[in-house]
Amino acid sequence: MAELIRDGESLILKLSTAEKLEGVHGDIRVPMSAVSSVTVLDDVIHAVRGIKMPGARIPGVFAMGTFRSGSGTTFAIVHHQNKRGIKVNLADARFTALIIGVDDPEGVIARLGL
């Protein structure tokens, strides 16, 4: 399962081997200074919008990879069992947002000090 980790002044989205294959991407590291806001998502799968380029997706079921829309480029890792999640909005980074399905978004946000 994907995991958000804070390493000094960096935020890392650590992916499992399967997620790297499905999302066609490796771990993502962004400076904490790029984090503009963090939001808890109660319906995480429907927060993933845009055209998948590249990755894997069944709409309403799971989404893994890069998604492009008019509002920017999002990287998402949402498994079929994820009901809730986190959206990390980014500024001056490769992605405009990271969307991650997690069981306890409030706990993850508190643990990371976001």
C-alpha positions in Angstrom: 0.0 0.0 0.0 1.1 3.5 -0.7 2.5 5.5 2.2 3.2 9.1 2.8 6.4 9.7 4.6 8.0 12.9 5.9 11.8 12.9 5.5 13.2 16.2 6.8 12.1 18.8 4.4 10.7 16.3 1.9 7.3 14.6 1.5 7.6 11.1 -0.1 4.9 9.0 -1.6 6.3 5.5 -1.2 4.8 3.0 -3.6 4.7 -0.8 -3.4 6.2 -2.7 -6.4 2.7 -3.5 -7.7 1.7 0.2 -7.4 4.9 1.3 -9.3 3.9 -1.1 -12.2 0.2 -0.1 -12.2 0.9 3.6 -11.8 3.8 3.5 -14.3 5.8 5.6 -11.8 8.3 5.3 -9.0 8.2 6.9 -5.6 7.5 10.6 -5.6 9.5 13.1 -3.5 8.5 16.8 -3.2 9.9 19.5 -1.0 7.6 20.4 2.0 7.7 24.0 0.7 5.7 22.8 -2.4 2.8 21.6 -0.2 0.2 24.3 -0.4 -2.7 22.5 1.3 -4.0 19.1 2.4 -7.6 18.0 2.3 -9.4 14.9 3.7 -11.5 13.2 1.0 -14.5 11.2 2.2 -15.1 9.9 -1.4 -11.6 9.5 -2.6 -12.2 7.6 -5.9 -14.6 10.3 -7.2 -12.0 13.0 -6.5 -9.7 11.5 -9.2 -10.5 13.3 -12.5 -9.0 13.7 -15.8 -7.5 11.6 -18.6 -5.2 8.8 -17.4 -1.8 9.2 -18.9 -0.2 6.7 -18.0 -1.5 4.3 -15.4 -4.4 2.0 -14.6 -8.0 2.9 -13.9 -11.5 1.5 -13.7 -13.8 4.6 -13.0 -15.4 4.4 -9.6 -13.3 1.4 -8.6 -9.6 2.2 -8.6 -7.1 4.7 -10.0 -3.3 4.5 -10.2 -1.1 6.8 -12.2 -1.0 10.2 -13.7 -4.3 12.1 -14.6 -4.3 15.2 -16.6 -7.2 17.8 -16.6 -7.7 21.5 -17.2 -6.8 22.1 -13.6 -3.4 20.4 -13.8 -1.7 17.0 -13.4 -2.6 14.7 -10.5 -0.9 11.5 -9.4 -3.3 9.2 -7.7 -3.1 5.9 -5.9 -6.5 4.7 -4.9 -7.3 1.0 -4.4 -10.8 -0.5 -4.7 -11.1 -0.8 -0.9 -10.2 2.9 -0.2 -13.3 4.9 0.7 -11.4 7.9 2.2 -8.2 9.5 1.4 -6.0 12.6 1.2 -5.4 15.2 -1.4 -2.1 17.1 -1.2 -2.2 20.2 -3.3 1.3 21.2 -4.6 2.8 24.4 -6.0 5.8 24.6 -8.2 6.1 20.9 -8.5 5.8 18.3 -11.3 2.2 17.4 -10.1 -0.4 19.9 -9.0 -1.8 17.3 -6.6 -1.3 13.9 -5.1 -4.4 11.8 -4.2 -3.9 8.8 -1.9 -6.4 6.4 -0.6 -5.9 5.8 3.1 -8.0 4.3 6.0 -7.3 7.1 8.5 -6.6 10.4 6.7 -6.8 12.5 9.8 -4.2 10.2 11.5 -1.8 10.4 8.5 -2.1 14.2 8.4 -1.4 14.5 12.1 1.5 12.0 11.9 3.1 14.1 9.1 2.5 17.4 10.8 0.6 18.7 7.8 
